[in-house]
Amino acid sequence: MDHPASPPGGPAEPVDPDEPVRLTVWVRGLVQGVGFRWFTRATALAVGELSGFALNLADGRVQVVAEGPRDRCERLLAWLREGDTPGRVDGVTEIWDTPRGGYRDFAIR
């Protein structure tokens, strides 16, 4: 029996939702001076099992670094993209990486 060819690069590896990851996000828009970092921290704590920080950048963006289980990071990212955030989010850029550790909790910087 013939089997259909796999897509280039082979079949996608299944994603482990509990795999520890590091998510770095840059959020553009009206995200400074509106409580955005505070609400990001509150959301990260509500999602649970995340450590990292939210930081205002000189160019008006907010950088968010979160480490924890992949599914928890994905939930935080979904909130940053489409949730009921304060201010106005015009765009979100993210990078996924391996965790580096060093965070005790989720902080505002």
A tleap script that builds the chain and sets N, CA, C and O, in Angstrom:
source leaprc.protein.ff14SB
mol = sequence {
  NMET ASP HIE PRO ALA SER PRO PRO GLY GLY
  PRO ALA GLU PRO VAL ASP PRO ASP GLU PRO
  VAL ARG LEU THR VAL TRP VAL ARG GLY LEU
  VAL GLN GLY VAL GLY PHE ARG TRP PHE THR
  ARG ALA THR ALA LEU ALA VAL GLY GLU LEU
  SER GLY PHE ALA LEU ASN LEU ALA ASP GLY
  ARG VAL GLN VAL VAL ALA GLU GLY PRO ARG
  ASP ARG CYS GLU ARG LEU LEU ALA TRP LEU
  ARG GLU GLY ASP THR PRO GLY ARG VAL ASP
  GLY VAL THR GLU ILE TRP ASP THR PRO ARG
  GLY GLY TYR ARG ASP PHE ALA ILE CARG
}
set mol.1.N position { 0.854 -1.182 0.000 }
set mol.1.CA position { 0.000 0.000 0.000 }
set mol.1.C position { 0.890 1.233 0.000 }
set mol.1.O position { 1.838 1.317 0.782 }
set mol.2.N position { 0.593 2.185 -0.867 }
set mol.2.CA position { 1.362 3.424 -0.928 }
set mol.2.C position { 0.912 4.364 0.176 }
set mol.2.O position { -0.269 4.434 0.517 }
set mol.3.N position { 1.903 5.101 0.738 }
set mol.3.CA position { 1.608 6.104 1.762 }
set mol.3.C position { 1.884 7.469 1.167 }
set mol.3.O position { 2.822 7.628 0.387 }
set mol.4.N position { 1.066 8.471 1.531 }
set mol.4.CA position { 1.316 9.810 1.014 }
set mol.4.C position { 2.668 10.311 1.501 }
set mol.4.O position { 3.125 9.969 2.591 }
set mol.5.N position { 3.290 11.125 0.670 }
set mol.5.CA position { 4.599 11.673 1.034 }
set mol.5.C position { 4.457 12.639 2.197 }
set mol.5.O position { 3.462 13.354 2.312 }
set mol.6.N position { 5.467 12.649 3.056 }
set mol.6.CA position { 5.501 13.607 4.167 }
set mol.6.C position { 5.834 14.981 3.612 }
set mol.6.O position { 6.488 15.090 2.575 }
set mol.7.N position { 5.397 16.016 4.285 }
set mol.7.CA position { 5.739 17.360 3.838 }
set mol.7.C position { 7.246 17.566 3.921 }
set mol.7.O position { 7.925 16.847 4.654 }
set mol.8.N position { 7.782 18.539 3.181 }
set mol.8.CA position { 9.223 18.790 3.245 }
set mol.8.C position { 9.661 18.956 4.694 }
set mol.8.O position { 9.006 19.648 5.474 }
set mol.9.N position { 10.765 18.323 5.046 }
set mol.9.CA position { 11.244 18.388 6.415 }
set mol.9.C position { 10.634 17.329 7.305 }
set mol.9.O position { 10.969 17.244 8.486 }
set mol.10.N position { 9.755 16.532 6.764 }
set mol.10.CA position { 9.136 15.469 7.539 }
set mol.10.C position { 7.948 15.989 8.338 }
set mol.10.O position { 7.656 17.185 8.329 }
set mol.11.N position { 7.264 15.074 9.032 }
set mol.11.CA position { 6.100 15.481 9.810 }
set mol.11.C position { 6.536 16.355 10.987 }
set mol.11.O position { 7.637 16.212 11.517 }
set mol.12.N position { 5.656 17.248 11.372 }
set mol.12.CA position { 5.956 18.133 12.507 }
set mol.12.C position { 6.001 17.315 13.794 }
set mol.12.O position { 5.199 16.408 14.013 }
set mol.13.N position { 6.959 17.667 14.626 }
set mol.13.CA position { 7.063 17.014 15.929 }
set mol.13.C position { 5.910 17.485 16.814 }
set mol.13.O position { 5.564 18.667 16.794 }
set mol.14.N position { 5.313 16.582 17.588 }
set mol.14.CA position { 4.267 17.028 18.499 }
set mol.14.C position { 4.871 17.957 19.562 }
set mol.14.O position { 6.008 17.767 19.996 }
set mol.15.N position { 4.103 18.945 19.964 }
set mol.15.CA position { 4.558 19.912 20.955 }
set mol.15.C position { 4.125 19.437 22.329 }
set mol.15.O position { 2.959 19.100 22.538 }
set mol.16.N position { 5.066 19.411 23.268 }
set mol.16.CA position { 4.776 19.032 24.647 }
set mol.16.C position { 4.318 20.280 25.397 }
set mol.16.O position { 5.113 21.202 25.580 }
set mol.17.N position { 3.048 20.340 25.841 }
set mol.17.CA position { 2.555 21.539 26.501 }
set mol.17.C position { 3.258 21.831 27.828 }
set mol.17.O position { 3.238 22.967 28.302 }
set mol.18.N position { 3.878 20.815 28.427 }
set mol.18.CA position { 4.563 20.999 29.706 }
set mol.18.C position { 6.046 21.316 29.532 }
set mol.18.O position { 6.749 21.549 30.516 }
set mol.19.N position { 6.528 21.327 28.282 }
set mol.19.CA position { 7.943 21.609 28.029 }
set mol.19.C position { 8.287 23.001 28.547 }
set mol.19.O position { 7.599 23.967 28.215 }
set mol.20.N position { 9.352 23.123 29.365 }
set mol.20.CA position { 9.742 24.456 29.829 }
set mol.20.C position { 10.340 25.267 28.679 }
set mol.20.O position { 11.184 24.774 27.932 }
set mol.21.N position { 9.890 26.517 28.548 }
set mol.21.CA position { 10.337 27.398 27.470 }
set mol.21.C position { 10.585 28.799 28.022 }
set mol.21.O position { 10.215 29.133 29.148 }
set mol.22.N position { 11.227 29.598 27.174 }
set mol.22.CA position { 11.399 31.032 27.445 }
set mol.22.C position { 10.726 31.775 26.297 }
set mol.22.O position { 11.028 31.541 25.127 }
set mol.23.N position { 9.826 32.657 26.642 }
set mol.23.CA position { 9.112 33.479 25.676 }
set mol.23.C position { 9.524 34.930 25.890 }
set mol.23.O position { 9.373 35.470 26.986 }
set mol.24.N position { 10.042 35.554 24.842 }
set mol.24.CA position { 10.355 36.985 24.891 }
set mol.24.C position { 9.434 37.679 23.909 }
set mol.24.O position { 9.341 37.288 22.746 }
set mol.25.N position { 8.748 38.721 24.387 }
set mol.25.CA position { 7.743 39.422 23.598 }
set mol.25.C position { 8.015 40.918 23.644 }
set mol.25.O position { 8.356 41.471 24.690 }
set mol.26.N position { 7.858 41.561 22.492 }
set mol.26.CA position { 7.896 43.017 22.410 }
set mol.26.C position { 6.529 43.475 21.972 }
set mol.26.O position { 6.044 43.068 20.916 }
set mol.27.N position { 5.886 44.336 22.788 }
set mol.27.CA position { 4.530 44.799 22.531 }
set mol.27.C position { 4.590 46.269 22.113 }
set mol.27.O position { 5.128 47.108 22.835 }
set mol.28.N position { 4.028 46.570 20.931 }
set mol.28.CA position { 3.980 47.934 20.400 }
set mol.28.C position { 2.579 48.506 20.559 }
set mol.28.O position { 1.587 47.777 20.544 }
set mol.29.N position { 2.518 49.824 20.713 }
set mol.29.CA position { 1.242 50.515 20.801 }
set mol.29.C position { 1.265 51.496 21.956 }
set mol.29.O position { 2.329 51.951 22.375 }
set mol.30.N position { 0.092 51.819 22.469 }
set mol.30.CA position { -0.023 52.668 23.650 }
set mol.30.C position { 0.016 51.740 24.860 }
set mol.30.O position { -1.024 51.338 25.381 }
set mol.31.N position { 1.235 51.404 25.303 }
set mol.31.CA position { 1.397 50.386 26.349 }
set mol.31.C position { 2.232 50.890 27.527 }
set mol.31.O position { 2.565 50.115 28.423 }
set mol.32.N position { 2.568 52.174 27.532 }
set mol.32.CA position { 3.276 52.744 28.677 }
set mol.32.C position { 2.409 53.821 29.311 }
set mol.32.O position { 1.724 54.575 28.620 }
set mol.33.N position { 2.450 53.883 30.645 }
set mol.33.CA position { 1.672 54.873 31.371 }
set mol.33.C position { 0.201 54.525 31.496 }
set mol.33.O position { -0.609 55.388 31.832 }
set mol.34.N position { -0.161 53.272 31.231 }
set mol.34.CA position { -1.571 52.849 31.276 }
set mol.34.C position { -1.781 51.626 32.175 }
set mol.34.O position { -2.866 51.045 32.181 }
set mol.35.N position { -0.747 51.230 32.938 }
set mol.35.CA position { -0.868 50.053 33.795 }
set mol.35.C position { -0.610 48.737 33.084 }
set mol.35.O position { -0.921 47.672 33.617 }
set mol.36.N position { -0.045 48.800 31.887 }
set mol.36.CA position { 0.150 47.580 31.088 }
set mol.36.C position { 1.043 46.560 31.782 }
set mol.36.O position { 0.719 45.372 31.805 }
set mol.37.N position { 2.167 47.007 32.349 }
set mol.37.CA position { 3.076 46.063 33.025 }
set mol.37.C position { 2.399 45.429 34.227 }
set mol.37.O position { 2.555 44.232 34.469 }
set mol.38.N position { 1.650 46.218 34.982 }
set mol.38.CA position { 0.964 45.694 36.164 }
set mol.38.C position { -0.032 44.611 35.753 }
set mol.38.O position { -0.068 43.537 36.355 }
set mol.39.N position { -0.839 44.892 34.729 }
set mol.39.CA position { -1.820 43.906 34.266 }
set mol.39.C position { -1.140 42.681 33.650 }
set mol.39.O position { -1.651 41.567 33.761 }
set mol.40.N position { 0.010 42.884 33.003 }
set mol.40.CA position { 0.757 41.743 32.460 }
set mol.40.C position { 1.216 40.849 33.598 }
set mol.40.O position { 1.088 39.627 33.518 }
set mol.41.N position { 1.754 41.449 34.665 }
set mol.41.CA position { 2.186 40.663 35.833 }
set mol.41.C position { 0.992 39.929 36.445 }
set mol.41.O position { 1.087 38.740 36.747 }
set mol.42.N position { -0.120 40.622 36.629 }
set mol.42.CA position { -1.314 40.006 37.217 }
set mol.42.C position { -1.794 38.838 36.360 }
set mol.42.O position { -2.197 37.804 36.893 }
set mol.43.N position { -1.755 38.995 35.040 }
set mol.43.CA position { -2.173 37.918 34.141 }
set mol.43.C position { -1.208 36.745 34.222 }
set mol.43.O position { -1.635 35.592 34.259 }
set mol.44.N position { 0.102 37.032 34.250 }
set mol.44.CA position { 1.099 35.958 34.373 }
set mol.44.C position { 0.900 35.181 35.666 }
set mol.44.O position { 1.002 33.954 35.676 }
set mol.45.N position { 0.617 35.891 36.758 }
set mol.45.CA position { 0.388 35.215 38.041 }
set mol.45.C position { -0.900 34.399 38.000 }
set mol.45.O position { -0.959 33.309 38.568 }
set mol.46.N position { -1.929 34.916 37.332 }
set mol.46.CA position { -3.195 34.181 37.221 }
set mol.46.C position { -3.034 32.933 36.356 }
set mol.46.O position { -3.622 31.892 36.653 }
set mol.47.N position { -2.240 33.033 35.287 }
set mol.47.CA position { -1.973 31.875 34.430 }
set mol.47.C position { -1.246 30.812 35.244 }
set mol.47.O position { -1.523 29.620 35.107 }
set mol.48.N position { -0.321 31.242 36.089 }
set mol.48.CA position { 0.390 30.338 36.991 }
set mol.48.C position { 1.635 29.725 36.385 }
set mol.48.O position { 1.753 29.578 35.169 }
set mol.49.N position { 2.556 29.373 37.257 }
set mol.49.CA position { 3.792 28.662 36.908 }
set mol.49.C position { 4.718 29.450 35.988 }
set mol.49.O position { 5.576 28.859 35.334 }
set mol.50.N position { 4.563 30.776 35.923 }
set mol.50.CA position { 5.427 31.592 35.084 }
set mol.50.C position { 6.321 32.478 35.938 }
set mol.50.O position { 5.904 32.984 36.980 }
set mol.51.N position { 7.541 32.656 35.488 }
set mol.51.CA position { 8.442 33.623 36.099 }
set mol.51.C position { 8.989 34.500 34.987 }
set mol.51.O position { 8.960 34.116 33.818 }
set mol.52.N position { 9.488 35.680 35.345 }
set mol.52.CA position { 10.019 36.591 34.341 }
set mol.52.C position { 9.761 38.024 34.723 }
set mol.52.O position { 9.786 38.372 35.904 }
set mol.53.N position { 9.507 38.873 33.717 }
set mol.53.CA position { 9.310 40.291 34.003 }
set mol.53.C position { 8.628 40.999 32.841 }
set mol.53.O position { 8.552 40.476 31.729 }
set mol.54.N position { 8.129 42.213 33.127 }
set mol.54.CA position { 7.625 43.157 32.125 }
set mol.54.C position { 8.390 44.455 32.328 }
set mol.54.O position { 8.512 44.942 33.452 }
set mol.55.N position { 8.909 45.020 31.229 }
set mol.55.CA position { 9.825 46.155 31.288 }
set mol.55.C position { 9.461 47.188 30.235 }
set mol.55.O position { 9.270 46.841 29.069 }
set mol.56.N position { 9.362 48.474 30.635 }
set mol.56.CA position { 9.193 49.555 29.666 }
set mol.56.C position { 10.512 49.782 28.944 }
set mol.56.O position { 11.568 49.824 29.574 }
set mol.57.N position { 10.456 49.929 27.623 }
set mol.57.CA position { 11.640 50.243 26.826 }
set mol.57.C position { 11.614 51.717 26.424 }
set mol.57.O position { 10.552 52.335 26.362 }
set mol.58.N position { 12.784 52.264 26.156 }
set mol.58.CA position { 12.913 53.689 25.826 }
set mol.58.C position { 12.142 54.076 24.567 }
set mol.58.O position { 11.754 55.235 24.414 }
set mol.59.N position { 11.916 53.124 23.664 }
set mol.59.CA position { 11.228 53.438 22.401 }
set mol.59.C position { 9.702 53.343 22.503 }
set mol.59.O position { 9.012 53.451 21.489 }
set mol.60.N position { 9.165 53.143 23.717 }
set mol.60.CA position { 7.716 53.105 23.913 }
set mol.60.C position { 7.113 51.720 23.949 }
set mol.60.O position { 5.935 51.570 24.275 }
set mol.61.N position { 7.895 50.699 23.619 }
set mol.61.CA position { 7.396 49.327 23.687 }
set mol.61.C position { 7.522 48.792 25.111 }
set mol.61.O position { 8.200 49.379 25.954 }
set mol.62.N position { 6.855 47.668 25.359 }
set mol.62.CA position { 7.037 46.905 26.592 }
set mol.62.C position { 7.610 45.552 26.203 }
set mol.62.O position { 7.110 44.883 25.298 }
set mol.63.N position { 8.668 45.162 26.903 }
set mol.63.CA position { 9.257 43.839 26.707 }
set mol.63.C position { 8.753 42.937 27.827 }
set mol.63.O position { 8.750 43.318 28.997 }
set mol.64.N position { 8.329 41.745 27.452 }
set mol.64.CA position { 7.861 40.751 28.409 }
set mol.64.C position { 8.700 39.496 28.216 }
set mol.64.O position { 8.818 38.987 27.101 }
set mol.65.N position { 9.281 38.999 29.302 }
set mol.65.CA position { 10.006 37.733 29.288 }
set mol.65.C position { 9.294 36.806 30.262 }
set mol.65.O position { 9.102 37.146 31.429 }
set mol.66.N position { 8.903 35.631 29.775 }
set mol.66.CA position { 8.211 34.653 30.621 }
set mol.66.C position { 8.857 33.290 30.431 }
set mol.66.O position { 9.129 32.866 29.308 }
set mol.67.N position { 9.097 32.614 31.544 }
set mol.67.CA position { 9.603 31.244 31.505 }
set mol.67.C position { 8.652 30.351 32.284 }
set mol.67.O position { 8.151 30.718 33.347 }
set mol.68.N position { 8.416 29.169 31.726 }
set mol.68.CA position { 7.534 28.207 32.357 }
set mol.68.C position { 7.055 27.210 31.321 }
set mol.68.O position { 7.597 27.149 30.218 }
set mol.69.N position { 6.034 26.422 31.670 }
set mol.69.CA position { 5.503 25.444 30.714 }
set mol.69.C position { 4.986 26.137 29.451 }
set mol.69.O position { 4.393 27.213 29.520 }
set mol.70.N position { 5.218 25.510 28.309 }
set mol.70.CA position { 4.837 26.091 27.016 }
set mol.70.C position { 3.378 26.521 26.983 }
set mol.70.O position { 3.076 27.617 26.509 }
set mol.71.N position { 2.467 25.690 27.472 }
set mol.71.CA position { 1.049 26.045 27.390 }
set mol.71.C position { 0.736 27.288 28.209 }
set mol.71.O position { -0.146 28.061 27.836 }
set mol.72.N position { 1.439 27.496 29.314 }
set mol.72.CA position { 1.218 28.697 30.130 }
set mol.72.C position { 1.735 29.940 29.403 }
set mol.72.O position { 1.090 30.988 29.410 }
set mol.73.N position { 2.903 29.810 28.777 }
set mol.73.CA position { 3.448 30.923 27.993 }
set mol.73.C position { 2.537 31.258 26.822 }
set mol.73.O position { 2.355 32.429 26.491 }
set mol.74.N position { 1.961 30.233 26.191 }
set mol.74.CA position { 1.044 30.466 25.078 }
set mol.74.C position { -0.200 31.217 25.540 }
set mol.74.O position { -0.727 32.056 24.809 }
set mol.75.N position { -0.673 30.918 26.753 }
set mol.75.CA position { -1.844 31.623 27.289 }
set mol.75.C position { -1.520 33.093 27.544 }
set mol.75.O position { -2.337 33.966 27.254 }
set mol.76.N position { -0.324 33.373 28.087 }
set mol.76.CA position { 0.074 34.763 28.299 }
set mol.76.C position { 0.200 35.487 26.962 }
set mol.76.O position { -0.249 36.626 26.831 }
set mol.77.N position { 0.801 34.845 25.978 }
set mol.77.CA position { 0.957 35.439 24.651 }
set mol.77.C position { -0.406 35.748 24.028 }
set mol.77.O position { -0.586 36.810 23.433 }
set mol.78.N position { -1.356 34.838 24.159 }
set mol.78.CA position { -2.700 35.069 23.619 }
set mol.78.C position { -3.333 36.295 24.270 }
set mol.78.O position { -3.995 37.081 23.593 }
set mol.79.N position { -3.137 36.464 25.580 }
set mol.79.CA position { -3.673 37.643 26.265 }
set mol.79.C position { -2.995 38.907 25.750 }
set mol.79.O position { -3.659 39.918 25.517 }
set mol.80.N position { -1.678 38.855 25.572 }
set mol.80.CA position { -0.969 40.027 25.062 }
set mol.80.C position { -1.448 40.398 23.663 }
set mol.80.O position { -1.525 41.581 23.332 }
set mol.81.N position { -1.767 39.411 22.846 }
set mol.81.CA position { -2.208 39.659 21.468 }
set mol.81.C position { -3.665 40.109 21.389 }
set mol.81.O position { -3.988 41.028 20.635 }
set mol.82.N position { -4.538 39.477 22.152 }
set mol.82.CA position { -5.974 39.644 21.930 }
set mol.82.C position { -6.780 39.876 23.187 }
set mol.82.O position { -8.001 40.021 23.116 }
set mol.83.N position { -6.125 39.913 24.345 }
set mol.83.CA position { -6.868 40.029 25.596 }
set mol.83.C position { -7.324 41.442 25.885 }
set mol.83.O position { -7.107 42.361 25.096 }
set mol.84.N position { -7.949 41.593 27.013 }
set mol.84.CA position { -8.466 42.884 27.454 }
set mol.84.C position { -7.343 43.636 28.162 }
set mol.84.O position { -7.370 43.813 29.380 }
set mol.85.N position { -6.357 44.075 27.386 }
set mol.85.CA position { -5.202 44.775 27.937 }
set mol.85.C position { -5.524 46.251 28.107 }
set mol.85.O position { -6.364 46.792 27.387 }
set mol.86.N position { -4.859 46.908 29.056 }
set mol.86.CA position { -5.014 48.364 29.132 }
set mol.86.C position { -4.266 49.019 27.968 }
set mol.86.O position { -3.354 48.425 27.391 }
set mol.87.N position { -4.657 50.231 27.635 }
set mol.87.CA position { -3.997 50.915 26.526 }
set mol.87.C position { -4.457 50.350 25.191 }
set mol.87.O position { -5.627 50.012 25.009 }
set mol.88.N position { -3.505 50.254 24.256 }
set mol.88.CA position { -3.819 49.755 22.911 }
set mol.88.C position { -2.610 48.988 22.377 }
set mol.88.O position { -1.505 49.527 22.315 }
set mol.89.N position { -2.819 47.757 22.000 }
set mol.89.CA position { -1.755 46.936 21.423 }
set mol.89.C position { -1.863 47.019 19.903 }
set mol.89.O position { -2.878 46.641 19.320 }
set mol.90.N position { -0.791 47.523 19.265 }
set mol.90.CA position { -0.754 47.610 17.807 }
set mol.90.C position { -0.033 46.431 17.167 }
set mol.90.O position { -0.257 46.126 15.996 }
set mol.91.N position { 0.822 45.773 17.921 }
set mol.91.CA position { 1.557 44.640 17.372 }
set mol.91.C position { 2.358 43.937 18.440 }
set mol.91.O position { 2.751 44.532 19.442 }
set mol.92.N position { 2.593 42.656 18.209 }
set mol.92.CA position { 3.329 41.811 19.139 }
set mol.92.C position { 4.322 40.987 18.336 }
set mol.92.O position { 3.965 40.369 17.333 }
set mol.93.N position { 5.565 40.984 18.784 }
set mol.93.CA position { 6.603 40.152 18.180 }
set mol.93.C position { 7.121 39.229 19.270 }
set mol.93.O position { 7.402 39.667 20.386 }
set mol.94.N position { 7.249 37.934 18.937 }
set mol.94.CA position { 7.731 37.003 19.967 }
set mol.94.C position { 8.871 36.141 19.458 }
set mol.94.O position { 9.005 35.889 18.261 }
set mol.95.N position { 9.680 35.701 20.397 }
set mol.95.CA position { 10.766 34.753 20.147 }
set mol.95.C position { 10.657 33.662 21.207 }
set mol.95.O position { 10.489 33.947 22.393 }
set mol.96.N position { 10.753 32.415 20.767 }
set mol.96.CA position { 10.728 31.258 21.667 }
set mol.96.C position { 12.152 30.735 21.801 }
set mol.96.O position { 12.905 30.705 20.827 }
set mol.97.N position { 12.516 30.322 23.014 }
set mol.97.CA position { 13.872 29.852 23.279 }
set mol.97.C position { 13.835 28.873 24.447 }
set mol.97.O position { 12.777 28.600 25.014 }
set mol.98.N position { 15.000 28.355 24.793 }
set mol.98.CA position { 15.113 27.488 25.966 }
set mol.98.C position { 15.236 28.365 27.205 }
set mol.98.O position { 15.833 29.439 27.146 }
set mol.99.N position { 14.678 27.919 28.322 }
set mol.99.CA position { 14.732 28.741 29.534 }
set mol.99.C position { 16.158 28.914 30.043 }
set mol.99.O position { 16.993 28.020 29.902 }
set mol.100.N position { 16.423 30.064 30.631 }
set mol.100.CA position { 17.732 30.366 31.212 }
set mol.100.C position { 17.686 30.374 32.724 }
set mol.100.O position { 18.725 30.280 33.378 }
set mol.101.N position { 16.484 30.486 33.291 }
set mol.101.CA position { 16.344 30.508 34.737 }
set mol.101.C position { 16.744 31.851 35.325 }
set mol.101.O position { 16.988 32.817 34.602 }
set mol.102.N position { 16.804 31.892 36.643 }
set mol.102.CA position { 17.225 33.092 37.331 }
set mol.102.C position { 16.096 33.987 37.806 }
set mol.102.O position { 16.353 35.015 38.433 }
set mol.103.N position { 14.857 33.624 37.525 }
set mol.103.CA position { 13.714 34.436 37.976 }
set mol.103.C position { 12.981 33.685 39.082 }
set mol.103.O position { 12.651 32.508 38.937 }
set mol.104.N position { 12.733 34.383 40.185 }
set mol.104.CA position { 12.007 33.759 41.290 }
set mol.104.C position { 10.500 33.839 41.102 }
set mol.104.O position { 9.757 32.926 41.463 }
set mol.105.N position { 10.071 34.960 40.526 }
set mol.105.CA position { 8.650 35.189 40.318 }
set mol.105.C position { 8.473 36.019 39.057 }
set mol.105.O position { 9.370 36.073 38.215 }
set mol.106.N position { 7.326 36.663 38.924 }
set mol.106.CA position { 7.101 37.532 37.765 }
set mol.106.C position { 7.105 38.964 38.267 }
set mol.106.O position { 6.274 39.338 39.094 }
set mol.107.N position { 8.040 39.770 37.770 }
set mol.107.CA position { 8.269 41.107 38.310 }
set mol.107.C position { 7.944 42.198 37.298 }
set mol.107.O position { 7.863 41.957 36.093 }
set mol.108.N position { 7.763 43.389 37.819 }
set mol.108.CA position { 7.670 44.598 37.008 }
set mol.108.C position { 9.021 45.289 37.146 }
set mol.108.O position { 9.503 45.520 38.255 }
set mol.109.N position { 9.620 45.613 36.014 }
set mol.109.CA position { 10.914 46.317 36.048 }
set mol.109.C position { 10.759 47.690 35.455 }
set mol.109.O position { 11.728 48.447 35.388 }
savepdb mol mol.pdb
quit
